[in-house]
Amino acid sequence: MILQTERLYLREMTQEDLPALKAILQDEETMYAYNGAFTAAETQEWLDKQLARYQQYGMGLWAVILKETDEMIGQCGLTIQPWKEEEVLEIGYLFRRDQWHKGYATEAAQGCKAYAFDVLGAKKVCSIIRDINVASQNVARRNGMKVVDHWVKHYKGVDMPHDMYAIEKE
């Protein structure tokens, strides 16, 4: 276990989490900000990328486990992401659609922010969010973040405007 909150604990994902990950990444509505659901191959690539991040950085997107049921309901964690000419420490989150509007994303993101500041000694964390992803923008705001920059990222051949939400350690 990496960290825990009142209702959740976060741990590294394993290959055994692939079915739970498919329920998130292969859902068309959940993946609207990515311009559509992932294929089975893209979902495996996503998992492989997280496993590689754990080895390289000691962090990545972690499985979010609901304590009450011990099931994986989402992913949230810390990743190094490119932003313009630099790399930034990002809190990312993505949850199964039937778990939306229960406060889990905010709870997990706040736990990751505390981990970044208190365990990793980070001075700043951010969340990079597509301009149409209002739900994720709201999570970032509840995590104390404010918009500090804008950038158009190119993904799957599409120009996607993104905002960087950030907060610095007090």
N, C-alpha and C positions, 0 to 999 in steps of 0.2 A: 504494500500500500504506500502510495506517495503522500497523500494527504486525505483528511476527512473533514466533513462539515457536519452540521446537525443531522441531515437526512441522507448524505451521500458519502461515498469514498471513491477516490480516484486511484487507479493502478495502471501499470503498463498493459497495453493490449497484447494478446497472443494470437496465434493462428486460430485458436478455438473461438475467438470472438468474431470470426468472419461472418457467421449467420446474423449476429446482432448488428454488425456494421452494414451488412447488405440491407437490413430493414431501414436504415437511415439513408445511406447513399444511393440506393436504388429506388427511392420514393420520389416521384416526379415533383410533387408539391413541396416536399422538404428541400429539394435541391434547386428551387427556382432561381436562386441567386447565382448558381453555377450554370445557368442556361440548360438545366435538365438533369435527369437522373444519370447515374454512372452505370456503365455496363459491368458485368461480372469481372472482366479483366481489369477495368479501371478501379473497381473496389479492391481487388487484390493488390494492385499497384499502390493504392492509398495506404493499405495496411502495411505493406512492405516498406513504404517510405517512413511510416511511424517507427517501425522496428529498427530501421537504419538510424533514425534520429536518436533513439534511446542509446544506441551504441556510440554515435558520434558526439552527442551533446549531453547525454544523461537526462534528456527530457524530450517531449514531443506532445502530441495529442494523446491523452490518456483515456482509458475506459472510465465512464462515469457509472458507478454502480449504486442503485437504490438500496439502501441498508434494509429497508422493510421487506424486500423481495429477493435481494441478492442478484438482480438482473441488470444487465447493461442497458441503460436507457439513452445513452448519448456518449459524446466524447468532448473533452475540454482539456486544455493544457497550454503549454508554453512552447513556442517554436521560434526559430530564427527565420525571419522573412525578409526578402529584398524590398526595399522602398527607395525608389529613385537611385541615388548613388551610394546608399548605405544598407546595412543590415540592422534590423530592429528586433527586439524581443516582443513577440506578440502573444496575447491571450486569444486563443481561438476556441470556438464552441459550436457544436452541431448536435441537435437532439432529435430523437424519434418523434414524429409528429403527434402521436397520442400522448406525449409527455409535455407538450407545449402548454404555456400559460399556467404553470404550477410553481414557477419561481426557481426551477432547478438550474437553468442556465445562469441566472444571476448568482445563485448560491455557489455554484462551481467556479464561475469566473472570479468571484470575490475571494474564494479559497486560493485560486491560482495567483491572484494579485498578491495576497499575503505571502504565499510561498516565494514568489519572485523577489519581493522586498526583504523578507525576513530570513529566508534560507539561502537564496542565491546572491543576495546583496545587490540586486539591481537598483538602479537609480530612477529608471523610467520603464514603464510597460505601455503597450499600445494594443489596440484592436483595429485591424484593417477591414473595413466593411463597405460592401457595394452600396451605391447610393439608393437602390430600390429595397434594400433589406432593413425595413423599419424595425422589425422585431429585434434584430441584432444591435441596431443603433440604440434601442431602448435599454438593452442589457448593458451596453457600454456606459451609457449615462448613469444607470443605477450602480455601476461599478466606479463611479466618480470621475469618469473620463469626459474630456471635451474634444471637439474637433480642432485639430491643429494643422492639418494639411490635406491637400487633395491631389489625386493622381489618376490618370486613366491607364488601367492595366489591360493588357491584351491576352485573352484567354479563349481558346477554342475558336480563334479567328474573329472574335468579337471585341470591340472596344467597350470596356466596362469601367465607368467612373467609380472611384473608391474614395472614401474619406478615412483619414487616420485619426482615430480617437486615442488620446494618451493621458496619462497621469504620471506625475513624478512623485517620488517618495518624499514625505514631509520631513 
